[in-house]
Amino acid sequence: MQDRSHMPYTDAVVHEIQRYIDLIPSSLPHMVTHDVEFRNYIIPKVRLISLTVTSVVLIFPFHGVFDPGHFLDENGNFKKSDYFMPFSAGKRICAGESLARMEVFLFLTAILQKFTLKSVVDPKDIDTTPIANGFASVPPPYKLCFIPL
């Protein structure tokens, strides 16, 4: 993990994958415990609210295009974005976020160190449109060859 700070492009790719697939488009519902004013709106006590993460993801320029550059500055350094929240937001953010981030990074880099990845179909013929199934938005099935280095 100490190498992560020296691998800004790889870190940007991991973040862009999470942004692009928008795996969990909505957070779990929460209840307001007292009246809250938010942007000149009153949210009454005992109302259920839910953060729709997809609405935040759509703020990215060219949100429908996969581009790790969303997370790189003009010098190629990794940059955080306030619009990136695949683990929800606020006090109820996923408790396992740091572990999940570490595991995804380690898993991907381990694969890329040991294998060459090759699509079994022409990459331009791949449809990445997610399949919505209620709570999650999962990528469609996809076949990939892992060729040992």
Buried (B, 14 or more C-beta within 10 A) or exposed (E): EEEBEEBBBBBBBBBBBBBBBBBBBBBEEBEBEEEEEEEEEEEEEEEEEEBEBEEBBEEBEEBEEEBBBBBBEEEEEBEEEEBBBBBBEEEEEBEEEEEBBEEBBEEBBEEEEEBEEEEEEEEEEEEEEBEEEEEBBEBEEEEEEEEEE
